[in-house]
Amino acid sequence: DRHMAKTVKAGQANAMPSLPQIQPGKYADGMPLDQLRYLECKIILKPNHFTSRSSLFDFGKLLRRPAKEHGISFQSGSYAGQPLKIREVLFMDTADFRLYNNAFILRRRIPYRDGFPDGDPEIVFKYRHPDLQKAAEMDVRPNIQADYRIKFKAEALPLKDGLGGIRMLYSHNVQFAMHAAAESMHTSLEWLAGVLPALHAVKRSPGERVELVNGTIVEEVLQDIGELDFGNGFRPVVNVALWRTRGEHRPLVGEFAFQIKFKRSEELNRANLDRGRAFFKQLQWEARDWMQLGATKTGIVYHLKGNPPNAHE
């Protein structure tokens, strides 16, 4: 009946479905479309709980009950000695946020070790969209004569306006060392579109430039806090991150996350997905006092001095 149909539809909206299939297709050079290879689950957190390294581990206490009730093992003991990771993150965009408003994200990351930069800065360019096919068809490959890495992720997040549900974003990423494109990050949009051809879609006039989003350099504090065991060989590492402004150390946002890598979506059988969905749903209730609904880490940075009107997150 009509009531039952509404109930089923509501239930489907809150379930983590089997990952949808990408319709076959090719990029302009004839290469087949990239396929999903990661499932990442994220909960965006208020930053006020995180005041020390040990406080990052406190979130792990919230995992234990939902993990146990759904037959998932959570091990954290061996991670107490894992080092804290620090990265500097810079977002680049036009003054009118044209990249972000067209579902593109461009950032530079610099890892630190013992207080000093560790290796080459990394460029991360992504197209993130709720429509899987659109995300797959966006060719994010760079025009460089060097190695790069494609990461195509299905990202599961809580609903924007309530607990106990799941919304999906699809993040088509490419990562490469900055020196592969140039010794330093150019701010000319025309130059960037030469390195990242997908950006030709947002160019409007000669001489356009990108700049540091809201003048903010983010310092990311990342801690691996344990490991979940879903069975069938899926044992993702769980981490908690705090983003804060560099210099003032103003806390911006926190995040709980883990990701599962797979070769074929069929490896994620329905039983594992159902258990994962139930765990993720219950964890939201356990962590309700920590959660920041309707946000992503990137979105928080973009909202510091205004609200991009057409963000796809």
N, C-alpha and C positions, 0 to 999 in steps of 0.2 A: 504494500500500500504506500501512499504518499509519505506517511510518517516514517516508515521503514526505509524508504529510498533516501530521505533526508538524513537519517541516522547513519546509513551506510556511507553516504557521501561525506558526512562529517568525519567519520572514522577514517576514511581513505585520506582525508586532508591531513590527519595527524599521524599517519603511518609513514614509516620509511619504506617506500616501495622498492621492489627490485630495480636496480639501476636501469633507466630507460636506454633504448638502443639508438645509436646515431644512424640516420639514414645514409646509405652509401653516397660518396661523392669524392671529388678531387679538387685540389688547389690548382691555380693557374698553370703551374708547371707539370701537371699530371700526377703529382704525388697524391696518394689517398689521404683522406681526412685523418687527423690524429684521433686516437681512441682514449677513453677514460682509463687511467691507470692507478688512480688514488681515490680513496674515500676518506675525507677528513671531517671529523666532528669537532665543533667549536662551541664554547659558551663564553660570551663576552661578560666580563666581571667589573664591578666597581673597584677602583684602585685603592680605596681607603683601608682595606684589610691588609695590604702588603706594605709592611714597614721594616722587614728584615728578611734575610735569607730563610730563616726557619719559618717565617710566616707563609712563604710560598709552599712549603710542605704541608701547611695546615689544611689546604684545600683537599689534599689526599684523604683526610679523615672522612670527608663527605662521600667519597666513592665507595667506601667499604660496604655499607648496607645495601645500596642498589646492586652492586656487583654480586654480592653473596646471594641475594634473592633471585637473581637471574642466571645463576650458574657460571659466573665469570670470575676468574681469579684475578686479584689485584695484589701484586708484590711490590713493596717499596723499600724493604730493608737495605738492599745492596745499593740503593741510589742515594743514601745519606751522604756518601762521600763524593758524589759526582760534582764536578766543578760548576760553578755559576758561569753562564755565558753572557757576554756583553756585546751588543751590536749597535752601531749607529745607523739610523735609517733616515733618508732624505727623500721626500716626495717632490717631483717636478711636474709643473702643469702651466698652462697659460693663465693669464690674470683672470680670465672668466671661467676657469676650471673646465675648459672644453674637452680635455682628455677624459676626466672623471665623468662628466655629463654624457659622454659617449661610451661609457663602460670600460675605458682604458685606465690602467694604473701604471705609472712609471716611477720607479724608485731606485735609489742607490743604497746598497748595504755595505757596511764595513765592519767585519768582526774584529774584536780586540782580545788580546791575551796578555795578562799581566800588565795591563794598562797601556799597551801599545798596539797599533794596527797589525793584524795578522793576515798577511797575504794581500792579494789584489782586491780592490773594491769590486763589488759585483753589481751588475745591472739586472734588475728584475722588471720585466715588462709583461703585463697580463691584460687579458680581456675577460671580465667577469660579468656574467649575465644569468638571469633565471631561465633563459631559453637554451636548452642543451644544444640544439641544432645550430643556432646562431653562434654559440661559443665555439663549436667544432669547426664551423665554416670560416671563422676568422683566422687567417694565416698570420701567426705571430712570429714566424721565423725571421731572424735578422739577416741583413745583407752584410755579412762579415766573412773574412777568410780565417776563421778560427772555430774552435769547438763551442758548442752551445748545448743547452739541455732543455728539452721540452717536458713540462709537467702539466698534465691535464687532470684536474681534480673535480670531483663532486664534493661540494662542501655542505654539510648538514649543520644548520643552526636552529635555535629556538624560533618560534614565531615572533613577529615584531611586537605583538600586543598581548601576549599571555603565555602562561606556563603549560608544559605538557604537550607541545606540538613540535612540528619540524617543518622548516622551509629549506629549499635547496637553491644553492647558487652553483654555477659551473665556471671554474676558473681555468682558463687556458693560458699557461705561463711559458715564458722562455727566460732562461738565466744564462749569463755569460760574463766573463771577466771584463772590466771596463777597458783594460788596455787592448782588448781585441778590437775595439772600435776606435779608440783614441787614447792619448795619454791622460786626458782630462775630459770631464763632462761638458760638452758644448751646449749652449742655451738656445741656439738657432733651431727653430722648429723645422726649417727646411733641411738642415743637416741631420737632425734626428730622424726625419722621415726617410732620408737616404739610408740610414742604418736600420730603421724599423719601418719598412714600407707600409705597414698597416696604418701608420699615422698620416699618410697622404689624405685619408678620408676626412681629417679634421683641419687641414690647412685652408686658409681663406685668402691671405694676401702675403706678398713678399715682406720679408723683414720681421716676421713674427718670432717671438721668443718665449721660452718657458722660464719659470722662476721657482724658487723654493716655496712650496705651498704654505701660506700663512706665516712665512718667515720662521718656520719651526723645524728644528733638528730634533729627531726623536732618539732617545737612548732606550734601547730594549734590554731588559734584564730577563733572562730565560733560564729556567731551572727544570731539568728532567726530574720528576718526582716518583716515578714508578713504572710498572708495566702491567698491562691488562692482557689476560689470556682468554681469547674467545674460543679456543679450540681450532682444529683443522689447520694448525700452523700459523694462525693470526695472533701475533703477540706485539701489539703496538706499544711504543713508549709514550707515556703521558707526560706532558709538560705544562707548566704554568708560566706565563709571561707578564711582566709589568712594563708598560710604556710610560715614559716620563720625558719632560722637556730637558734638553741638555742645557747645562748651566744652572737654571733655577731648580732643577729636579722637581718640577711640578708634576705630580702624578696625573696621567691622562686616562688610562684604561688598563684593565687586566684581561687575560684570556686563559682559559683552560682548553687544551687541544690534544688530539691524538689522530694519527692517520694510518690507514691500512693500504699497503701497496699490493697490486694484483696484476697478473698478466692478461686475464680475461675476466669480464664481469661475471661470467658463469661460476667462477670460483666462490663468489659471495652467494652462497645458497640461501634460500628463503628462511630456513631455520636460524641461521646466524644473523641475518638481517633483522628478523623479528626479535631475537634476544637483544641485539644491539639497540633497536628502537625502544624496547621496553626499558632497558638500562638508561638510555639517554633521556627518556621521558621522566623516569623517577628521579634521576640525578637533578633535573631542573627543580623539582620540588624540594629536594634536600638542600640545594644551593640557592633557594629563592632569595635569601637575604644578601647574597653576594652578587646576584645577576644584574646586568644592565641590558634591558630589552631594547630591541629595535636599533641596534648599533653594530658596527664593525670597527676594528681598530683603525682602518683607513678612513672610514667615515668620521670618526671622532676628530682626526687631524684636520680634515676638510671643514668640519663644522666650527672650528675654533673662532673664526671671524666671519661666519656667514653660512648659509645653508644652500648648497648646490641644488637647484630646482629639479634637475633631471637625473639624479643619481639612480643607478640600476641595482643598488644593493638592498 
